[in-house]
Amino acid sequence: MPRPREFDEDRVVLAVRDAFWDQGYAATSMDDLLRVSGLGKGSLYGAFGDKRRLFLRVLREYDDANLRGLRERLGSAVRGVDMVREFVLGMADDPTGAAARRGCLLANSTAELATSSPDVATEARRSYDAITAILTEALERAQREGDVDPDADADEVARAVLAAQLGVVALGRTGMEVAVLTEVARSALARLLPAPAP
């Protein structure tokens, strides 16, 4: 019988996730992963496989948690349009700017790896398609609630909202001041969310 694992797998995955998130894939060495996980090489490889497999697992779990969070926010939003606005403005929520400078693990990883790693590109498409579907649902609700033009193509607007949010994330990574970043996000939303005709 195999020996039971003598470590907290969830804690290790979160520690490894943060290392990849803060440093990027290429700059994170196996020594870094051993250090943050507190595991020996044999234990880390035995439990998670090589660096690439560990990264793909971390990225998938990060994406799945984000998707659950978006669905929960949509479910608890007073109005559908509130969730859409929060999605785009989220990076500017931290007044210190630290969250904006850190960015999004998926967006960071896509920029770094999508052209050289088909697995990362596939995961990014899966996650962005799922985000688009949630945003479309939120916009259709906003149309029923009278906050968005009922004749607008909700799926098309959702893709534009996602593109705007990714732009805000990219600008945040540059260290743009939070006030400016917030204004950029608000301006994009004002143009992307067509109001109903009076």
NUTORTOR-729187 format. One record per residue: residue number from 1; residue in one letter; x, y, z of N, C-alpha, C in turn. Coordinates in pm, whole numbers, always signed. Each point is the difference from the previous one (the first is absolute). Layout:
<recs>
+------+-------+--------+--------+--------+--------+--------+--------+--------+--------+--------+
: nuro : rokol :    nxx :    nyy :    nzz :   caxx :   cayy :   cazz :    cxx :    cyy :    czz :
+------+-------+--------+--------+--------+--------+--------+--------+--------+--------+--------+
:  NUM :     A :      X :      Y :      Z :      X :      Y :      Z :      X :      Y :      Z :
...
+------+-------+--------+--------+--------+--------+--------+--------+--------+--------+--------+
</recs>
This chain:
<recs>
+------+-------+--------+--------+--------+--------+--------+--------+--------+--------+--------+
: nuro : rokol :    nxx :    nyy :    nzz :   caxx :   cayy :   cazz :    cxx :    cyy :    czz :
+------+-------+--------+--------+--------+--------+--------+--------+--------+--------+--------+
:    1 :     M :    +83 :   -120 :     +0 :    -83 :   +120 :     +0 :    +87 :   +125 :     +0 :
:    2 :     P :    -40 :   +104 :    -80 :    +78 :   +124 :     +3 :    -17 :    +71 :   +133 :
:    3 :     R :   +106 :    +69 :    +42 :     -8 :    +76 :   +125 :    -89 :   +122 :    -18 :
:    4 :     P :    -81 :    +32 :   +101 :    -81 :   +122 :    -11 :    +89 :   +124 :     -5 :
:    5 :     R :    -45 :   +102 :    -69 :    +78 :   +124 :     -8 :     +1 :    +68 :   +135 :
:    6 :     E :   +118 :    +51 :    +36 :    +17 :    +63 :   +130 :    +12 :   +151 :    -14 :
:    7 :     F :    -76 :    +59 :    -94 :     +1 :   +144 :    -15 :   -138 :    +44 :    -46 :
:    8 :     D :    -26 :   +128 :    +17 :   -128 :    +58 :    -38 :     +7 :    +37 :   -149 :
:    9 :     E :    -63 :    -78 :    -83 :    +10 :    +19 :   -145 :    -54 :   +136 :    -43 :
:   10 :     D :   -111 :    +43 :    +59 :    -58 :   +130 :    -36 :    +96 :   +114 :    +33 :
:   11 :     R :    +66 :     -9 :   +116 :    +96 :   +104 :    +39 :   +116 :     +4 :    -97 :
:   12 :     V :    +49 :   -116 :    -41 :   +111 :     -6 :    -95 :    -40 :    +61 :   -134 :
:   13 :     V :   -119 :    -34 :    -49 :    -46 :    +52 :   -129 :    -11 :   +152 :     +5 :
:   14 :     L :    -53 :    +55 :   +111 :    -11 :   +145 :    +12 :   +137 :    +67 :     +6 :
:   15 :     A :    +94 :    -61 :    +71 :   +135 :    +57 :     +9 :    +68 :     +0 :   -136 :
:   16 :     V :    -16 :   -109 :    -72 :    +59 :    -11 :   -134 :    -68 :    +98 :    -95 :
:   17 :     R :   -133 :    +11 :    +11 :    -73 :    +96 :    -83 :    +54 :   +141 :    +18 :
:   18 :     D :    +21 :    +39 :   +125 :    +49 :   +134 :    +27 :   +140 :    +23 :    -56 :
:   19 :     A :    +83 :   -103 :     +2 :   +134 :    +13 :    -58 :     -9 :    +24 :   -150 :
:   20 :     F :    -81 :    -80 :    -69 :    -18 :    +19 :   -144 :    -63 :   +136 :    -30 :
:   21 :     W :    -96 :    +39 :    +82 :    -72 :   +125 :    -23 :    +93 :   +120 :    +16 :
:   22 :     D :    +84 :     -3 :   +103 :    +88 :   +114 :    +28 :   +120 :     +6 :    -94 :
:   23 :     Q :    +50 :   -115 :    -44 :   +125 :     -2 :    -77 :    -17 :    -37 :   -146 :
:   24 :     G :   -112 :    -61 :    -35 :    -18 :    -52 :   -135 :    +54 :   -142 :     -8 :
:   25 :     Y :    -38 :    -69 :   -106 :    +39 :   -140 :    -14 :   +150 :    -16 :    -19 :
:   26 :     A :    +56 :    +70 :    -97 :   +140 :    -20 :    -34 :    +93 :    +37 :   +115 :
:   27 :     A :    -35 :   +105 :    +74 :    +88 :    +49 :   +107 :    -14 :    -79 :   +129 :
:   28 :     T :    -96 :    -91 :     +6 :    -19 :    -82 :   +120 :    +75 :   -131 :    -18 :
:   29 :     S :   +102 :    -20 :    +81 :    +83 :   -120 :    -13 :    -56 :   -113 :    +87 :
:   30 :     M :    +49 :   -120 :    -24 :    -40 :   -113 :    +86 :    +46 :    +26 :   +143 :
:   31 :     D :   +115 :    +66 :    +18 :    +45 :    +34 :   +135 :   -101 :    +92 :    +68 :
:   32 :     D :    -56 :    +96 :    -76 :   -103 :    +87 :    +56 :   -121 :    -81 :    +45 :
:   33 :     L :    -41 :    -95 :    -83 :   -118 :    -80 :    +32 :    +24 :    -90 :   +120 :
:   34 :     L :   +120 :    -55 :    +10 :    +34 :    -81 :   +118 :     -1 :    +86 :   +126 :
:   35 :     R :    +53 :   +122 :    -12 :     +6 :    +88 :   +116 :   -139 :    +39 :    +48 :
:   36 :     V :    -87 :    +46 :    -92 :   -132 :    +48 :    +43 :    -91 :   -114 :    +43 :
:   37 :     S :    +22 :   -117 :    -59 :    -86 :   -114 :    +36 :    +43 :    -67 :   +129 :
:   38 :     G :   +131 :    +14 :    +32 :    +53 :    -69 :   +118 :    +20 :   -149 :    -23 :
:   39 :     L :     -9 :    -44 :   -127 :    +14 :   -142 :    -30 :   +137 :    -29 :    -60 :
:   40 :     G :    +41 :   -126 :    +12 :   +118 :    -46 :    -69 :    -34 :    -29 :   -146 :
:   41 :     K :   +102 :    -12 :    -83 :    -23 :    -19 :   -143 :    -83 :   -126 :    -26 :
:   42 :     G :    +32 :   -108 :    +68 :    -74 :   -126 :    -20 :   -147 :    +14 :    +34 :
:   43 :     S :    -30 :    +68 :   +110 :   -140 :    +18 :    +39 :    -74 :    +89 :    -98 :
:   44 :     L :    +64 :   +108 :    -44 :    -65 :    +93 :    -92 :    -28 :    -69 :   -133 :
:   45 :     Y :   +102 :    -68 :    -55 :    -19 :    -70 :   -127 :   -100 :   -113 :    +15 :
:   46 :     G :     +8 :    -73 :   +112 :    -91 :   -113 :    +20 :   -146 :    +44 :     +9 :
:   47 :     A :    -23 :   +115 :    +62 :   -138 :    +46 :    +19 :    -54 :    +75 :   -120 :
:   48 :     F :    +85 :    +77 :    -67 :    -50 :    +94 :   -101 :    +61 :    -16 :   -139 :
:   49 :     G :   +105 :    -80 :    -13 :    +66 :    -10 :   -129 :   +102 :   +111 :    -18 :
:   50 :     D :    +37 :    +26 :   -123 :   +104 :    +99 :    -28 :    -56 :   +143 :     +9 :
:   51 :     K :    +87 :    +96 :    -23 :    -37 :   +141 :    +14 :   -117 :    +36 :    -92 :
:   52 :     R :     +3 :    -47 :   -124 :   -105 :    +32 :    -96 :   -135 :    -54 :    +46 :
:   53 :     R :     -3 :   -126 :    +43 :   -127 :    -59 :    +45 :    -51 :    +71 :   +124 :
:   54 :     L :    +91 :    +37 :    +90 :    -40 :    +72 :   +121 :    -58 :   +137 :    -37 :
:   55 :     F :    +65 :    +69 :    -94 :    -50 :   +130 :    -42 :   -139 :    -11 :    -63 :
:   56 :     L :    -19 :    -97 :    -87 :   -131 :    -16 :    -65 :   -109 :    -33 :   +101 :
:   57 :     R :    +33 :    -77 :   +102 :    -98 :    -28 :   +105 :    -35 :   +128 :    +76 :
:   58 :     V :   +103 :    +76 :    +37 :    -22 :   +126 :    +73 :    -86 :    +95 :    -83 :
:   59 :     L :    +31 :    +11 :   -128 :    -74 :    +91 :    -87 :   -146 :    -43 :    -12 :
:   60 :     R :    -24 :   -130 :    -18 :   -138 :    -50 :    -11 :    -77 :    +26 :   +129 :
:   61 :     E :    +61 :    -25 :   +114 :    -70 :    +23 :   +128 :    -27 :   +148 :    +22 :
:   62 :     Y :    +94 :    +85 :    -38 :    -19 :   +145 :     +9 :   -119 :    +43 :    -86 :
:   63 :     D :     -1 :    -49 :   -124 :   -108 :    +36 :    -92 :   -135 :    -48 :    +52 :
:   64 :     D :     -5 :   -124 :    +47 :   -127 :    -54 :    +49 :    -50 :    +79 :   +120 :
:   65 :     A :    +90 :    +41 :    +88 :    -40 :    +81 :   +116 :    -54 :   +136 :    -45 :
:   66 :     N :    +65 :    +60 :   -102 :    -48 :   +127 :    -53 :   -139 :    -14 :    -60 :
:   67 :     L :    -23 :   -107 :    -73 :   -130 :    -21 :    -63 :   -109 :    -20 :   +107 :
:   68 :     R :    +32 :    -76 :   +104 :    -97 :    -16 :   +110 :    -30 :   +135 :    +64 :
:   69 :     G :   +104 :    +80 :    +21 :    -19 :   +132 :    +60 :    -86 :    +91 :    -86 :
:   70 :     L :    +20 :     -3 :   -132 :    -82 :    +82 :    -90 :   -146 :    -44 :     +5 :
:   71 :     R :    -23 :   -130 :     +1 :   -138 :    -49 :     +6 :    -66 :    +42 :   +132 :
:   72 :     E :    +76 :    -11 :   +109 :    -55 :    +42 :   +130 :    -31 :   +149 :     +1 :
:   73 :     R :    +89 :    +81 :    -59 :    -24 :   +144 :     -4 :   -122 :    +34 :    -84 :
:   74 :     L :    -16 :    -72 :   -110 :   -119 :    +23 :    -81 :   -126 :    -38 :    +78 :
:   75 :     G :     +7 :   -112 :    +72 :   -116 :    -44 :    +77 :    -37 :    +96 :   +112 :
:   76 :     S :    +99 :    +68 :    +57 :    -27 :    +88 :   +114 :    -14 :   +147 :    -41 :
:   77 :     A :    +26 :    +33 :   -127 :     -6 :   +140 :    -45 :   -145 :    +50 :     +5 :
:   78 :     V :    -16 :   +123 :    +46 :   -134 :    +59 :     +3 :    -53 :    +13 :   -143 :
:   79 :     R :    +87 :    +40 :    -92 :    -38 :    +11 :   -141 :   +111 :    -62 :    -85 :
:   80 :     G :    -37 :    -54 :   -114 :    +99 :    -64 :    -86 :   +112 :    +93 :    -42 :
:   81 :     V :    -35 :   +126 :    -29 :   +101 :    +95 :    -46 :   +104 :    +28 :   +109 :
:   82 :     D :    -39 :    -14 :   +126 :    +95 :    +23 :   +110 :   +116 :    -98 :     -7 :
:   83 :     M :    -32 :   -126 :    -30 :   +105 :   -102 :     -8 :    +95 :    +30 :   -116 :
:   84 :     V :    -54 :    +47 :   -113 :    +84 :    +33 :   -116 :    +94 :   +115 :    +35 :
:   85 :     R :    -52 :   +102 :    +64 :    +84 :   +114 :    +39 :   +108 :    -44 :    +99 :
:   86 :     E :    -39 :    -81 :    +97 :    +97 :    -46 :   +100 :   +111 :    -82 :    -65 :
:   87 :     F :    -35 :    -78 :   -102 :    +98 :    -82 :    -71 :   +109 :    +87 :    -62 :
:   88 :     V :    -39 :   +110 :    -62 :    +98 :    +86 :    -68 :    +75 :    +88 :   +100 :
:   89 :     L :    -68 :    +43 :   +105 :    +62 :    +92 :    +97 :    +81 :    -73 :   +108 :
:   90 :     G :     -9 :   -132 :     +5 :    +59 :    -76 :   +110 :   +147 :    +24 :    +25 :
:   91 :     M :    +79 :    +15 :   -107 :   +144 :    +18 :    +16 :    +34 :   +130 :    +71 :
:   92 :     A :    -92 :    +96 :     -4 :    +28 :   +130 :    +63 :    -55 :     +7 :   +143 :
:   93 :     D :    -50 :   -111 :    +52 :    -60 :     +0 :   +133 :   +100 :    +23 :   +114 :
:   94 :     D :   +124 :    -45 :    -20 :   +102 :    +12 :   +103 :    +64 :   +139 :    -11 :
:   95 :     P :    -23 :    +89 :    +98 :    +53 :   +136 :    -11 :   +152 :     +7 :     +0 :
:   96 :     T :    +68 :   -105 :    +46 :   +146 :     +1 :     -2 :    +55 :    -27 :   -140 :
:   97 :     G :    -81 :    -57 :    -88 :    +46 :    -35 :   -134 :    +70 :   -134 :     -8 :
:   98 :     A :    +15 :    -69 :   +114 :    +73 :   -127 :     +0 :    -71 :   -106 :    -83 :
:   99 :     A :   -132 :     -7 :    +12 :    -75 :   -101 :    -77 :    +12 :    +26 :   -149 :
:  100 :     A :     -7 :   +127 :    -39 :    +12 :    +34 :   -142 :   +139 :    -33 :    -53 :
:  101 :     R :   +103 :    +27 :    +79 :   +138 :    -31 :    -45 :    +21 :   -151 :    -10 :
:  102 :     R :    -64 :    -76 :    +88 :    +14 :   -146 :     -5 :    -74 :    -57 :   -119 :
:  103 :     G :   -111 :    +59 :    -35 :    -77 :    -45 :   -115 :    -79 :   -127 :    +28 :
:  104 :     C :    -27 :    -72 :   -105 :    -80 :   -122 :     +2 :    +89 :   -115 :    -44 :
:  105 :     L :     +1 :   -109 :    +73 :    +87 :   -112 :    -35 :    -30 :    -50 :   -141 :
:  106 :     L :   -127 :     -8 :    -36 :    -33 :    -48 :   -135 :    +49 :    +97 :   -107 :
:  107 :     A :    -27 :   +128 :    +17 :    +44 :    +99 :   -100 :   +152 :     +5 :     -8 :
:  108 :     N :    +66 :     -2 :   +115 :   +147 :     +3 :     +2 :    +56 :   -123 :    -74 :
:  109 :     S :    -57 :   -116 :    +31 :    +49 :   -125 :    -57 :    -28 :     -8 :   -149 :
:  110 :     T :   -116 :    +52 :    -41 :    -34 :     +1 :   -143 :   +100 :    +87 :    -76 :
:  111 :     A :    +31 :   +117 :    +54 :    +96 :    +89 :    -66 :   +138 :    -65 :     -8 :
:  112 :     E :    +38 :    -72 :   +104 :   +134 :    -60 :     +3 :     +9 :   -127 :    -84 :
:  113 :     L :   -106 :    -83 :     -2 :    +16 :   -137 :    -47 :    -91 :    -45 :   -113 :
:  114 :     A :   -106 :    +73 :    -32 :    -99 :    -53 :    -94 :    +58 :    -33 :   -137 :
:  115 :     T :    +97 :    +78 :    -47 :    +55 :    -27 :   -134 :    +96 :   -119 :     +0 :
:  116 :     S :    +54 :    -35 :   +116 :    +97 :   -110 :     +4 :    -56 :   -125 :    +67 :
:  117 :     S :   -115 :    +10 :    +65 :    -57 :   -114 :    +71 :   -146 :    -20 :    -41 :
:  118 :     P :    -27 :    -98 :    -86 :   -139 :    -25 :    -40 :    -91 :    -30 :   +119 :
:  119 :     D :    +53 :    -63 :   +105 :    -82 :    -31 :   +117 :    -48 :   +127 :    +69 :
:  120 :     V :    +87 :   +100 :     +9 :    -39 :   +126 :    +63 :   -101 :    +73 :    -89 :
:  121 :     A :    +22 :     +0 :   -132 :    -93 :    +64 :    -91 :   -138 :    -66 :     +8 :
:  122 :     T :     -4 :   -132 :     +9 :   -127 :    -72 :    +12 :    -70 :    +35 :   +130 :
:  123 :     E :    +74 :     +4 :   +109 :    -59 :    +35 :   +130 :    -51 :   +144 :     -1 :
:  124 :     A :    +75 :    +90 :    -63 :    -44 :   +140 :     -7 :   -130 :    +11 :    -78 :
:  125 :     R :     -8 :    -69 :   -114 :   -124 :     +5 :    -79 :   -117 :    -57 :    +79 :
:  126 :     R :    +23 :   -112 :    +68 :   -107 :    -60 :    +81 :    -50 :    +98 :   +105 :
:  127 :     S :    +92 :    +63 :    +70 :    -38 :    +90 :   +108 :    -66 :   +127 :    -55 :
:  128 :     Y :    +58 :    +57 :   -105 :    -58 :   +123 :    -55 :   -137 :    -26 :    -63 :
:  129 :     D :    -20 :   -118 :    -59 :   -133 :    -34 :    -52 :   -101 :    -10 :   +114 :
:  130 :     A :    +42 :    -60 :   +111 :    -90 :    -13 :   +115 :    -30 :   +136 :    +61 :
:  131 :     I :   +100 :    +87 :    +10 :    -23 :   +136 :    +50 :    -97 :    +74 :    -91 :
:  132 :     T :    +19 :    -13 :   -131 :    -90 :    +65 :    -95 :   -144 :    -47 :    +19 :
:  133 :     A :    -17 :   -130 :    +24 :   -136 :    -53 :    +20 :    -64 :    +60 :   +126 :
:  134 :     I :    +78 :    +16 :   +106 :    -53 :    +60 :   +124 :    -34 :   +146 :    -22 :
:  135 :     L :    +88 :    +72 :    -70 :    -28 :   +141 :    -30 :   -123 :    +14 :    -89 :
:  136 :     T :    -15 :    -91 :    -97 :   -118 :     +3 :    -86 :   -126 :    -17 :    +83 :
:  137 :     E :     +4 :    -94 :    +94 :   -114 :    -22 :    +90 :    -31 :   +127 :    +81 :
:  138 :     A :   +106 :    +64 :    +50 :    -19 :   +123 :    +77 :    -60 :   +110 :    -87 :
:  139 :     L :    +45 :    +11 :   -124 :    -50 :   +105 :    -89 :   -143 :    -28 :    -43 :
:  140 :     E :    -33 :   -125 :    -22 :   -139 :    -34 :    -33 :    -92 :    +35 :   +117 :
:  141 :     R :    +49 :    -26 :   +119 :    -77 :    +41 :   +119 :    -13 :   +152 :     +4 :
:  142 :     A :   +110 :    +71 :    -28 :     -3 :   +147 :     +0 :    -97 :    +52 :   -106 :
:  143 :     Q :    -11 :    -70 :   -111 :    -98 :    +40 :   -103 :   -142 :    -16 :    +53 :
:  144 :     R :    -27 :   -112 :    +66 :   -134 :    -22 :    +56 :    -32 :   +102 :   +109 :
:  145 :     E :   +104 :    +43 :    +72 :    -19 :    +96 :   +110 :     -4 :   +146 :    -48 :
:  146 :     G :    +20 :    +20 :   -130 :    -10 :   +134 :    -56 :   +125 :    +84 :    +10 :
:  147 :     D :   +116 :    -62 :    +29 :   +125 :    +75 :    +14 :    +86 :     +1 :   -126 :
:  148 :     V :    -27 :    -90 :    -91 :    +77 :    -11 :   -125 :    -99 :    -13 :   -115 :
:  149 :     D :    +33 :    +63 :   -112 :    -84 :     -3 :   -119 :    -41 :   -144 :    -34 :
:  150 :     P :   -131 :    -28 :     -5 :    -45 :   -137 :    -27 :    +35 :    -48 :   -141 :
:  151 :     D :    +31 :    +92 :    -91 :    +35 :    -39 :   -137 :   +150 :    -29 :    -17 :
:  152 :     A :    +78 :    +27 :   +102 :   +144 :    -27 :     -9 :    +25 :   -151 :     -2 :
:  153 :     D :   +104 :    -42 :    -69 :    +39 :   -141 :     -2 :    +80 :    -27 :   +128 :
:  154 :     A :    -63 :    -69 :    +95 :    +62 :    -18 :   +133 :   +133 :    -74 :     -9 :
:  155 :     D :    +10 :    -98 :    -89 :   +125 :    -76 :    -12 :   +110 :    +89 :    -57 :
:  156 :     E :    -33 :    +83 :    -97 :    +98 :    +91 :    -58 :    +48 :   +102 :   +104 :
:  157 :     V :    -95 :    +55 :    +76 :    +38 :    +96 :   +105 :    +85 :    -69 :   +106 :
:  158 :     A :    -34 :   -125 :    +34 :    +77 :    -74 :   +100 :   +145 :    -16 :    -42 :
:  159 :     R :    +23 :    -31 :   -127 :   +139 :    -15 :    -49 :    +74 :   +133 :     +5 :
:  160 :     A :    -70 :   +107 :    -31 :    +63 :   +132 :     +7 :    +32 :    +38 :   +145 :
:  161 :     V :    -89 :    -35 :    +92 :    +24 :    +26 :   +143 :   +121 :    -79 :    +48 :
:  162 :     L :    +10 :   -127 :    -42 :   +117 :    -80 :    +37 :   +128 :    +62 :    -55 :
:  163 :     A :     -3 :    +45 :   -125 :   +119 :    +63 :    -59 :    +38 :   +126 :    +77 :
:  164 :     A :   -101 :    +78 :    +40 :    +28 :   +122 :    +77 :    +61 :    -35 :   +135 :
:  165 :     Q :    -53 :   -103 :    +65 :    +53 :    -39 :   +130 :   +145 :    -47 :    -13 :
:  166 :     L :    +29 :    -74 :   -105 :   +138 :    -46 :    -21 :    +93 :   +119 :    -27 :
:  167 :     G :    -52 :   +102 :    -67 :    +78 :   +121 :    -21 :    +29 :    +72 :   +131 :
:  168 :     V :   -100 :     +6 :    +86 :    +18 :    +62 :   +132 :   +105 :    -79 :    +80 :
:  169 :     V :     -7 :   -133 :     -6 :    +98 :    -84 :    +69 :   +141 :    +29 :    -52 :
:  170 :     A :    +15 :     +8 :   -131 :   +132 :    +27 :    -59 :    +54 :   +136 :    +43 :
:  171 :     L :    -87 :   +101 :     +0 :    +43 :   +133 :    +42 :    +36 :     +2 :   +149 :
:  172 :     G :    -76 :    -74 :    +79 :    +29 :     -8 :   +143 :   +138 :    -58 :    +28 :
:  173 :     R :    +43 :    -95 :    -83 :   +131 :    -62 :    +18 :   +113 :    +99 :    -20 :
:  174 :     T :    -26 :   +109 :    -71 :   +104 :   +100 :    -25 :    +22 :    +93 :   +119 :
:  175 :     G :    -87 :    -10 :   +100 :    +11 :    +90 :   +114 :    -79 :   +128 :    -15 :
:  176 :     M :    -92 :     +3 :    -95 :    -84 :   +117 :    -19 :    -70 :    +35 :   +131 :
:  177 :     E :    -11 :   +127 :    +31 :    -67 :    +43 :   +123 :   -143 :    -52 :     +3 :
:  178 :     V :    -44 :    -39 :   +119 :   -132 :    -60 :    +15 :   -110 :    +95 :    -48 :
:  179 :     A :    +12 :   +129 :    +30 :   -102 :    +96 :    -43 :    -12 :     +4 :   -151 :
:  180 :     V :   +113 :     -4 :    -70 :     -1 :     +2 :   -146 :    -57 :   -131 :    -53 :
:  181 :     L :    +40 :   -111 :    +60 :    -49 :   -131 :    -41 :   -151 :     -8 :    +17 :
:  182 :     T :    -50 :    +54 :   +110 :   -144 :     +0 :    +24 :    -72 :    +82 :   -106 :
:  183 :     E :    +58 :   +114 :    -35 :    -63 :    +85 :   -103 :     -1 :    -70 :   -136 :
:  184 :     V :   +107 :    -71 :    -32 :     +6 :    -76 :   -125 :   -111 :   -105 :     -1 :
:  185 :     A :    -15 :    -73 :   +111 :   -102 :   -105 :     +8 :   -140 :    +59 :    -11 :
:  186 :     R :    -25 :   +111 :    +68 :   -133 :    +63 :     -6 :    -30 :    +51 :   -140 :
:  187 :     S :    +99 :    +57 :    -65 :    -19 :    +51 :   -135 :    -33 :   -114 :    -96 :
:  188 :     A :    +71 :   -112 :    +13 :    -28 :   -115 :    -85 :   -141 :    -51 :    +22 :
:  189 :     L :    -42 :     -9 :   +125 :   -136 :    -47 :    +31 :   -106 :    +93 :    -58 :
:  190 :     A :    +24 :   +129 :     +8 :    -97 :    +97 :    -51 :    -22 :    -19 :   -150 :
:  191 :     R :   +106 :    -41 :    -70 :    -12 :    -19 :   -144 :    -50 :   -139 :    -38 :
:  192 :     L :    +22 :    -96 :    +87 :    -32 :   -139 :    -35 :   -142 :    -42 :    +40 :
:  193 :     L :    -57 :    +66 :    +98 :   -133 :    -41 :    +48 :   -106 :    +93 :    -60 :
:  194 :     P :    -59 :    -41 :   -112 :    -98 :    +87 :    -66 :   -125 :    +15 :    +85 :
:  195 :     A :    -36 :   +125 :    +28 :   -119 :    +26 :    +82 :   -125 :    -21 :    -83 :
:  196 :     P :   -110 :    -35 :    +65 :   -125 :    -13 :    -74 :    -42 :   +134 :    -58 :
:  197 :     A :    -72 :     -5 :   -111 :    -51 :   +124 :    -60 :   -100 :    +63 :    +96 :
:  198 :     P :     +0 :   +134 :    +10 :    -95 :    +65 :    +92 :   -144 :    -18 :    -47 :
+------+-------+--------+--------+--------+--------+--------+--------+--------+--------+--------+
</recs>
